[in-house]
Amino acid sequence: MSDHPFNGDLVSSAYQQALEVIASVEPRVAEATRQELADQRASLKLIASENYASPAVLLTMGSWFSDKYAEGTVGHRFYAGCQNVDTVEALAAEHARELFGSEYAYVQPHSGIDANLTAYWAILAHRVESPWLANAGVKSMNDLSEADWEKLRHEFGNQRLLGMSLDAGGHLTHGFRPNISGKMFHQQQYGTDPETGLVDYDALRAKAKEFKPLILVAGYSAYPRRLNFAKMREIADEVGATLMVDMAHFAGLVAGKVFTGDEDPIPFAHVVTSTSHKSLRGPRGGFILATEEYAPSVDRGCPMVLGGPLPHVMAAKAVAFAEARTPEFRSYAQAIADNAHALADGLMKRDTRLVTDGTDNHIVLLDVSSFGLTGRQAESALLEAGVVTNRNSVPADPNGAWYTSGIRVGTPALTSRGFGAAEFDVVAELIVEVLRNTQPGTTSAGAPSKASYVLADGVADKVRAASAELLDKHPLYPGLDLS
Ligand SMILES: *Cc1c(COP(=O)(O)O)cnc(C)c1O
């Protein structure tokens, strides 16, 4: 049983006909589209950032809204004829405000990274540019002398950002040097306690007091625990920082009211950024929530950072946010967290070491060094057995960011297929079965390798058969028939 209720006949005929139209121009694209559904149906998807959007969300994206330019904001466009784009953008923003209880929502960012870049520049505009212009006694940047403009540009380039390090579970956009965020800001990073793997708020406070960032970023892609945003805000206030929470990964748990009180970022953050396609289960895209204070700056995302929005995706965001406001979505979000617990327990009782010894969100991070494997070897062996995960660094990873020592798994996608705690216990058993039967391999010259591996004969087939049984019991998009 999947929890997307839809009329199978209707959706089947919609897609059969759409694929026929596509095939009349380029049959190989239609074929790849069919094959992608078959592959997704047949794989045990444990990638923590992926999900399955509803047919309503997917169908909304395939329309002529894609053909429209709509730079600007609702009711204030640089192009003519945007009345219908206005309708869907306003709806998406309204649903987002109501869903999350935020004062303001901006739904134009095309992705999570776009949302973060837009938010960073909005914070810089609010905190650096506006006071600077007021100080210079001018209304707009265009009124500045060339010399003052150079000084302001220099100011932009010297602001400080404090974010979670990549190997502790942070995201590239939180100040990682190779990313633009590490170059546009003078950045420092906070990690997790090497013993517990948890964020140490006292250490973070001490670091913030010493570094005095303009922006404190909270949020993660690979941290298996909830954060205390009340504490984060306290720290931000103590040092005069703007608190930005990037909830890209866990937005579904916020929307579904699994994260409440101090764990709900909206009451505490000045600015919240997100994706719409991970645990929130919407179309691939980004969005920003903000307080009234920051709203006017965020609203200038176009032309500050963005070009034309994607109206077909904004329309799909409106549909997805409407879905997320239902009681069914709340049950779904709770099941994501319950299932992650079951998966973590299932792994630990089979002697798998987990970073932080468990989870209280949707992510489980395995330290596979106890199996004598690198993350790369474990990821490949699991994939050979049809279990789709991704390798990930663990705190202070001895194998670096490429080979790693960890495997990250998440529950949002399989929970959308209707998997429950009992199925996730079987998933834990299958993962451990593969890891126990995998040995590190050697290079062609016979030296130890961090990449090659040897999976014992018969294990892949056995695990594939067991997963197929689970997947058949919980079909993806049941009733959707493309034959
Ligand atoms: C996934 C993710 C992003 C980036 O999202 P994209 O849509 O891939 O650009 C940003 N921040 C965090 C914390 C993420 O997990």
The ligand as an SDF file (V2000), in Angstrom:
LIG
                    3D

 15 15  0  0  0  0  0  0  0  0999 V2000
   20.4190   18.7840   -0.7830 C   0  0  0  0  0  0  0  0  0  0  0  0
   20.8710   19.9650   -0.0040 C   0  0  0  0  0  0  0  0  0  0  0  0
   21.0840   21.2060   -0.6120 C   0  0  0  0  0  0  0  0  0  0  0  0
   21.1160   21.3990   -2.1130 C   0  0  0  0  0  0  0  0  0  0  0  0
   19.9900   21.1120   -2.7960 O   0  0  0  0  0  0  0  0  0  0  0  0
   20.0320   21.0450   -4.4100 P   0  0  0  0  0  0  0  0  0  0  0  0
   18.5970   21.1300   -4.7800 O   0  0  0  0  0  0  0  0  0  0  0  0
   20.6980   19.7650   -4.7520 O   0  0  0  0  0  0  0  0  0  0  0  0
   20.8010   22.2290   -4.8900 O   0  0  0  0  0  0  0  0  0  0  0  0
   21.3950   22.2820    0.1950 C   0  0  0  0  0  0  0  0  0  0  0  0
   21.4940   22.1490    1.5210 N   0  0  0  0  0  0  0  0  0  0  0  0
   21.3270   20.9720    2.1520 C   0  0  0  0  0  0  0  0  0  0  0  0
   21.4710   20.9000    3.6320 C   0  0  0  0  0  0  0  0  0  0  0  0
   21.0200   19.8380    1.4050 C   0  0  0  0  0  0  0  0  0  0  0  0
   20.8870   18.6600    2.0160 O   0  0  0  0  0  0  0  0  0  0  0  0
  1  2  1  0
  2  3  1  0
  2 14  2  0
  3  4  1  0
  3 10  2  0
  4  5  1  0
  5  6  1  0
  6  7  2  0
  6  8  1  0
  6  9  1  0
 10 11  1  0
 11 12  2  0
 12 13  1  0
 12 14  1  0
 14 15  1  0
M  END
$$$$
